[in-house]
Amino acid sequence: MTPLARRIPEAVPAAPWTPPLPARDLRRLASHLRTGVSVDDLFQIIEEVQEQGHALNEPDVLSKTERLRGALMQLVDAVLERDGDLSDEPVKTLVNRARTLRQEEPTGRINSLAHLRRLAIVTEALMEALLAGMPEGPE
């Protein structure tokens, strides 16, 4: 038996890597993938609740309530990941309020709509707090 010939692969020069998107778009995509929260979608829901809340039917109220409840917990997780100890008192208050609202089970149409509005207000405030603390990198 003869030993196998030792093969040395040919070096193939690699093309320089270029990002598929601008840095701003990559940051936005990475943020969305990490948190699973579509900021544009949430702002649209909040706007609908604030502008057309009185005209929403019960299935819409329930659907938007569940969407905001889920988003709130994702936002709380993002805040906790970023801030850790919650030394910023206004943000700590928002996180506690979000947790309380998440557990509430309103009854009746008026209470459900009021609950949805409170969810929208806290969701918007948490998003603003997160966006205000985001570092801006090179474009």
C-alpha positions in Angstrom: 0.0 0.0 0.0 1.3 3.4 -0.9 0.7 6.5 1.3 -1.9 8.9 0.0 -0.4 11.9 -1.8 -0.6 15.0 0.1 -2.8 17.6 -1.7 -2.3 21.3 -1.2 -5.4 23.3 -2.3 -4.8 26.2 -4.6 -5.3 29.6 -3.0 -8.3 31.4 -4.5 -8.3 35.1 -3.9 -11.6 36.2 -2.2 -13.4 39.2 -3.4 -13.7 42.0 -0.9 -16.8 41.9 1.2 -19.4 44.7 0.8 -22.5 44.9 3.0 -25.7 44.1 1.2 -27.4 47.2 2.8 -26.4 50.6 4.2 -25.4 50.6 7.9 -28.6 52.3 9.0 -30.8 49.6 7.3 -28.6 46.8 8.7 -29.0 48.2 12.3 -32.8 48.5 11.8 -33.0 44.9 10.5 -30.8 43.6 13.3 -32.9 45.3 15.9 -36.1 43.9 14.4 -34.7 40.4 14.2 -33.3 40.6 17.8 -36.5 41.9 19.4 -39.1 40.6 16.9 -40.9 43.9 17.2 -41.9 45.8 14.1 -41.7 49.4 15.3 -43.6 50.7 12.3 -46.4 48.2 12.9 -46.6 49.2 16.6 -46.7 52.9 15.8 -49.5 52.2 13.3 -51.5 50.3 16.0 -50.9 53.1 18.5 -52.0 55.7 16.0 -55.2 53.8 15.2 -56.0 53.4 18.9 -55.5 57.1 19.6 -57.3 58.4 16.6 -60.1 55.8 16.0 -60.3 54.1 19.4 -64.0 54.9 19.9 -64.8 53.3 16.5 -63.0 50.0 17.0 -65.2 47.0 17.3 -64.7 44.3 19.9 -62.6 41.9 17.8 -60.3 44.8 16.8 -59.9 45.8 20.4 -59.0 42.2 21.4 -56.6 41.8 18.5 -54.8 45.0 19.1 -54.7 44.3 22.9 -53.0 41.0 22.3 -50.6 42.5 19.8 -49.6 45.3 22.3 -49.3 42.9 25.2 -46.8 40.8 23.3 -44.9 43.8 22.1 -44.7 45.2 25.6 -43.0 42.1 27.0 -40.5 42.2 24.1 -39.9 45.9 24.7 -39.4 45.2 28.4 -36.9 42.5 27.6 -35.1 44.9 25.3 -34.9 47.5 28.0 -33.7 45.1 30.6 -31.0 43.8 28.1 -29.9 47.3 27.4 -30.1 48.8 30.9 -29.8 45.8 33.2 -30.2 47.4 36.6 -32.9 49.9 35.6 -31.2 52.8 37.3 -33.3 55.3 35.3 -36.4 55.9 37.4 -38.8 56.9 34.6 -37.8 53.8 32.6 -38.2 51.6 35.7 -41.6 53.0 36.2 -42.6 52.3 32.6 -41.3 48.7 32.9 -43.3 48.2 36.1 -46.4 49.7 34.5 -46.0 47.5 31.4 -45.8 44.4 33.7 -48.9 45.4 35.6 -50.9 46.2 32.4 -49.9 42.8 30.9 -51.5 41.0 33.8 -54.8 43.0 33.8 -57.9 41.4 32.4 -60.5 44.1 31.7 -64.2 43.3 31.4 -66.7 45.0 29.2 -66.2 47.1 26.1 -65.4 50.4 27.8 -62.9 48.8 30.2 -61.3 46.9 27.3 -60.9 50.0 25.2 -59.5 52.0 28.2 -57.1 49.1 28.8 -56.0 49.1 25.1 -55.4 52.9 25.3 -53.2 52.4 28.4 -51.3 49.7 26.7 -50.8 52.0 23.7 -49.5 54.8 25.9 -47.0 52.6 27.7 -45.9 50.8 24.5 -45.2 54.2 22.8 -43.3 55.5 25.9 -41.1 52.4 26.0 -40.4 52.5 22.3 -39.4 56.2 22.6 -37.2 55.4 25.6 -35.5 52.6 23.6 -35.1 54.7 20.5 -33.7 57.7 22.4 -31.0 55.5 23.9 -29.9 53.8 20.6 -26.4 54.7 19.5 -26.0 56.1 16.1 -23.2 54.4 14.2 -21.5 55.3 10.9 -23.8 55.3 7.9 
